[in-house]
Amino acid sequence: MLVYSLPGTFETREAHLDLLWEAGATGLEERAGLIRAYFDAQTDLPAELRDGQWHDEADQDWLATFKATLRPVRAGRVTIVPPWLRHEVEEGQVPLVIEPGMAFGTGHHATTRMAVEALGELDLNGARVLDVGTGSGVLAIAAALLGAEQVLGVDIDPITIPIARENAQDNGVPQGRAVFVEGTLGDELPDAWPGEWDGPADVLVANLYAELHDLLAGDYVTHLRPEGPLVLTGILTTKLGMVLAALEREGFGSVQVREDGEWALVTAAA
Ligand code: SAM
């Protein structure tokens, strides 16, 4: 991309803007005390404009720049990585590969990290895990990689479902063990479980937000087996009280809280 930079602003050089257009500029921009005029090719400029400079700027690929800044995220026993950093996962860690994209859940948010860590502290062997607000599928996939027999991820945003399925496949989770469906907690949910299972989950994890946890707390009881661990995050520490009150209201016990900056995660038992 060819840019001609001139000292000044649109206001101070108002009279020169037409000259730039006439010389063939395809666009003008004002940034940090400079006028930047975009050209397809270098051209002779009138005398009034000769205090500027030509430079060729490489086209910025913002996605590539963003991707280059990503680092592996360690969350307890699991390390979450984009596909191209798989080789950086330390020995003994469970690699969880997530392609950064349109769905929330690359591991770079404190809530995702805390939830994966909390799942890693549970004994998930043979468990059925329900992930409400699955996004990229990261929590459901983490559960499957940590030994869960069946995982069900639900999300009200339809865009997330094929993404979560693809992430599960990339992590080698067999289709029969992980199912992702559009929706939320409701009567039709038991039928969505993989295989023959139609009972409540052994573990329920949800990275949503405090107000929604308050609304759904009664559904958490219905969808979780007695004493099944509940893992809730997406909670701003300032709104923790709302979630704790909802859990008490619905009869949850063994409540534990952990915090990371402004975010909190709560574990409880039905
Ligand atoms: N589980 C991923 C993680 O931990 O990184 C993504 C969490 S993201 C903060 C919240 C997700 O919940 C979004 O994908 C959003 O579409 C979904 N969501 C919001 N309201 C929901 C609801 N009532 N039921 C199910 N999913 C919901």
Residues whose N, C-alpha, C, O or C-beta is under 5 A from the ligand:
A	BS01	SAM	F104 G105 T112 V132 G133 T134 G135 S136 V138 L139 V154 D155 I156 D157 G183 T184 N207 L208
